[in-house]
Amino acid sequence: MKAIVQSCDRYHSVAENMLTQYERLWPSNPFTFRLPWNIEYPKNIESKFKDKVEFIKTEIPFKETFNGLTEDLGDDEWVYWCIDDKYVIDMEEDKANKVFKFVESIENPNIINVSLSYAREQKQTADYMKKMGIGKSLSFEGLHFIEHRAFTNNWLHQFFRVGALKEFWSHIKEPKRYQARSMDHDVRHLTGVCLVLDHKMCTYGESTDKGSITKNCENSCIENNITVPDYFLPALPSIII
């Protein structure tokens, strides 16, 4: 399965940290990560991850980057969406593999999203829908998935059909520099059913905030022997999901 890494040259250090954390905490992951580059080809990342990463030259703007990473993929194809601004801190590997198997088993074309991140608005909306007795629920090999409607949480790492991601980006206006969060104002409901695992099995960290690295990501980069560029410093307070 393709894993779509929304990134650019400037953020390759935090993308490398994200890839390293998946290698450490989900070494059996089934992904080929698609990483964009703009001007400077990331030879260090290529030598480190070899054929685990596929490099695609794109333009820098968000939407053009996404289009370049997905233009050859069919709308019904499942991908793992993993932007560079999040990275995994801990994860139950066996459950992660089981969630992947669940995604591969889905035959209903109306199911467009499956998330491992039982957190933030995904948790809140899923819990509310379950309490009210509305929304879809499915079970798979002892795991339970419930419907959520937290579309501003599409930046979390999760499984999407390509067509759903294209619909998501069709509403987004290109943000100004360091104002990526402004894109949340453009988010609209997606056409289809979105599911989330009904309990927490992983923890993520935010990599940056307002153009600076977070303290948690700086510490993770240091632990992983990844150089933090000076333009990311000084670090801002930690953000854990």
C-alpha positions as CSV (number, residue, x, y, z in Angstrom):
1,M,0.0,0.0,0.0
2,K,1.2,3.5,-0.8
3,A,1.7,5.9,2.2
4,I,1.3,9.5,1.2
5,V,3.7,11.9,2.9
6,Q,2.6,15.5,2.6
7,S,6.0,17.3,2.9
8,C,8.5,19.5,1.1
9,D,12.3,20.0,1.0
10,R,12.2,22.4,4.0
11,Y,10.5,19.8,6.2
12,H,12.5,16.7,5.2
13,S,14.2,16.5,8.6
14,V,10.9,16.0,10.4
15,A,9.7,13.7,7.6
16,E,12.8,11.6,8.2
17,N,12.0,11.5,11.9
18,M,8.4,10.4,11.1
19,L,9.7,7.6,8.8
20,T,12.3,6.6,11.5
21,Q,9.6,6.3,14.1
22,Y,7.5,4.1,11.9
23,E,10.5,1.9,11.3
24,R,11.1,1.6,15.0
25,L,7.5,1.2,16.2
26,W,5.8,-0.5,13.3
27,P,8.7,-2.3,11.5
28,S,6.3,-4.7,9.9
29,N,4.2,-1.9,8.3
30,P,3.2,-2.8,4.7
31,F,3.8,0.7,3.2
32,T,5.8,2.2,0.5
33,F,6.1,5.8,1.6
34,R,5.7,8.4,-1.2
35,L,7.9,11.4,-0.3
36,P,7.9,14.6,-2.4
37,W,11.0,16.6,-3.2
38,N,11.2,20.0,-4.8
39,I,14.8,21.2,-5.5
40,E,17.2,19.2,-3.4
41,Y,16.9,15.4,-3.8
42,P,17.0,13.8,-0.3
43,K,19.9,11.3,-0.9
44,N,20.4,10.8,2.9
45,I,16.8,9.6,3.2
46,E,17.1,7.4,0.2
47,S,20.3,5.7,1.6
48,K,18.6,5.2,4.9
49,F,15.3,3.7,3.9
50,K,16.1,2.4,0.4
51,D,13.1,1.0,-1.5
52,K,10.8,1.6,1.5
53,V,10.5,5.2,0.2
54,E,9.5,6.3,-3.3
55,F,10.6,9.9,-4.2
56,I,8.4,12.0,-6.4
57,K,9.3,15.5,-7.7
58,T,6.5,18.0,-7.1
59,E,6.0,21.7,-6.7
60,I,6.0,23.2,-3.2
61,P,2.4,24.4,-2.7
62,F,0.2,22.0,-0.6
63,K,-2.3,21.2,-3.3
64,E,0.2,20.7,-6.1
65,T,2.2,18.4,-3.8
66,F,-0.8,16.3,-3.1
67,N,-1.8,16.1,-6.8
68,G,1.8,15.0,-7.7
69,L,1.8,12.3,-5.1
70,T,-1.6,10.8,-6.1
71,E,-2.1,11.6,-9.8
72,D,-1.5,8.0,-10.9
73,L,-3.7,6.4,-8.2
74,G,-7.3,5.3,-8.7
75,D,-10.1,7.0,-6.6
76,D,-11.1,3.7,-4.9
77,E,-7.5,2.8,-4.0
78,W,-6.7,2.8,-0.3
79,V,-3.6,4.7,0.9
80,Y,-2.1,5.5,4.3
81,W,-2.2,9.3,4.8
82,C,0.7,10.4,6.9
83,I,1.8,14.1,6.8
84,D,5.2,15.1,8.1
85,D,3.8,17.2,10.8
86,K,2.8,14.2,12.9
87,Y,4.9,11.2,14.0
88,V,4.2,8.1,16.1
89,I,5.4,8.1,19.7
90,D,4.1,4.7,20.7
91,M,1.9,2.1,18.9
92,E,0.6,-1.5,19.4
93,E,2.1,-3.1,16.3
94,D,-0.1,-6.2,16.2
95,K,-3.2,-4.1,16.3
96,A,-1.9,-1.7,13.7
97,N,-1.4,-4.7,11.4
98,K,-4.9,-5.9,12.1
99,V,-6.3,-2.5,11.3
100,F,-4.5,-2.7,8.0
101,K,-6.0,-6.2,7.3
102,F,-9.4,-4.7,8.1
103,V,-9.0,-2.0,5.6
104,E,-7.9,-4.5,2.9
105,S,-11.0,-6.5,3.6
106,I,-13.5,-3.7,3.1
107,E,-15.8,-4.3,0.1
108,N,-18.3,-1.5,0.8
109,P,-17.2,1.4,-1.5
110,N,-19.1,3.9,0.8
111,I,-16.5,3.4,3.5
112,I,-13.8,5.9,2.7
113,N,-11.8,6.3,5.9
114,V,-10.4,4.2,8.7
115,S,-8.5,5.9,11.6
116,L,-6.3,4.4,14.3
117,S,-6.3,7.7,16.2
118,Y,-9.0,7.6,18.9
119,A,-8.4,11.1,19.9
120,R,-9.5,14.7,19.6
121,E,-12.7,15.3,17.6
122,Q,-12.6,11.8,16.1
123,K,-13.1,10.4,19.6
124,Q,-15.7,13.0,20.6
125,T,-17.9,12.6,17.5
126,A,-17.6,8.8,17.5
127,D,-18.6,8.6,21.2
128,Y,-21.6,11.0,20.7
129,M,-22.8,9.0,17.7
130,K,-22.5,5.7,19.6
131,K,-24.3,7.2,22.6
132,M,-27.2,8.4,20.4
133,G,-27.4,5.0,18.7
134,I,-26.6,6.4,15.2
135,G,-23.8,5.8,12.8
136,K,-22.2,2.6,11.4
137,S,-20.2,0.1,13.5
138,L,-18.1,-2.9,12.3
139,S,-16.1,-5.6,14.0
140,F,-13.0,-7.4,12.7
141,E,-11.0,-10.1,14.5
142,G,-11.8,-8.7,17.9
143,L,-11.4,-5.0,17.0
144,H,-14.4,-2.7,16.9
145,F,-14.8,0.4,14.6
146,I,-17.4,3.1,15.0
147,E,-18.3,6.0,12.8
148,H,-16.9,9.5,13.3
149,R,-17.5,12.8,11.7
150,A,-14.4,14.8,12.6
151,F,-13.3,16.1,9.3
152,T,-10.9,18.7,10.7
153,N,-8.9,15.8,12.1
154,N,-8.0,14.6,8.5
155,W,-4.5,15.7,9.3
156,L,-4.0,12.8,11.6
157,H,-2.3,9.7,10.2
158,Q,-5.0,7.3,8.9
159,F,-6.3,5.3,6.0
160,F,-8.2,7.0,3.2
161,R,-9.5,6.1,-0.2
162,V,-7.7,8.4,-2.7
163,G,-11.0,9.8,-4.0
164,A,-11.9,11.0,-0.5
165,L,-8.6,12.8,-0.1
166,K,-9.2,14.4,-3.5
167,E,-12.6,15.6,-2.3
168,F,-11.0,16.9,0.9
169,W,-8.4,18.9,-1.0
170,S,-10.9,20.2,-3.5
171,H,-12.3,22.5,-0.8
172,I,-9.0,23.7,0.6
173,K,-7.5,27.1,-0.3
174,E,-3.7,27.3,-0.4
175,P,-2.6,28.9,2.9
176,K,-0.1,31.6,3.5
177,R,3.3,30.7,4.8
178,Y,3.2,29.2,8.4
179,Q,-0.6,29.4,8.4
180,A,-1.4,25.8,7.5
181,R,-4.0,25.7,10.3
182,S,-6.1,28.2,8.3
183,M,-6.9,25.3,6.0
184,D,-9.2,23.9,8.8
185,H,-11.7,26.7,8.0
186,D,-12.1,25.2,4.5
187,V,-12.8,21.6,5.5
188,R,-16.2,20.2,4.5
189,H,-18.0,16.9,5.2
190,L,-16.8,14.1,3.0
191,T,-19.1,11.9,1.0
192,G,-19.0,8.5,2.6
193,V,-18.6,6.7,6.0
194,C,-15.5,7.4,8.2
195,L,-14.6,4.9,10.9
196,V,-12.3,5.0,13.9
197,L,-11.0,2.3,16.2
198,D,-13.0,2.5,19.4
199,H,-10.0,2.7,21.8
200,K,-6.6,4.3,21.8
201,M,-3.8,2.1,20.5
202,C,-1.2,4.8,19.5
203,T,0.1,8.2,20.5
204,Y,1.3,10.8,18.1
205,G,3.4,14.0,18.5
206,E,3.1,17.2,16.5
207,S,6.3,17.9,14.6
208,T,6.1,21.7,14.2
209,D,4.0,24.6,15.3
210,K,3.9,27.9,13.4
211,G,7.0,27.1,11.5
212,S,9.1,26.0,14.5
213,I,9.9,22.5,15.7
214,T,8.1,21.3,18.9
215,K,10.2,20.3,21.9
216,N,9.0,16.7,21.7
217,C,10.0,16.5,18.0
218,E,13.4,18.1,18.7
219,N,14.0,15.4,21.4
220,S,12.8,12.7,19.0
221,C,15.2,13.9,16.3
222,I,18.1,14.0,18.7
223,E,17.3,10.5,19.8
224,N,17.2,9.4,16.2
225,N,20.5,11.2,15.2
226,I,18.6,13.6,12.9
227,T,20.0,17.1,12.5
228,V,17.4,19.8,13.3
229,P,17.9,22.8,10.9
230,D,18.5,26.1,12.6
231,Y,15.5,27.6,10.9
232,F,13.3,25.4,13.1
233,L,14.8,26.7,16.3
234,P,14.2,27.6,19.1
235,A,11.7,24.8,19.8
236,L,8.2,25.6,20.9
237,P,6.3,23.7,23.7
238,S,5.5,20.0,23.2
239,I,2.2,18.9,21.6
240,I,1.2,15.3,22.2
241,I,-2.0,13.6,20.7
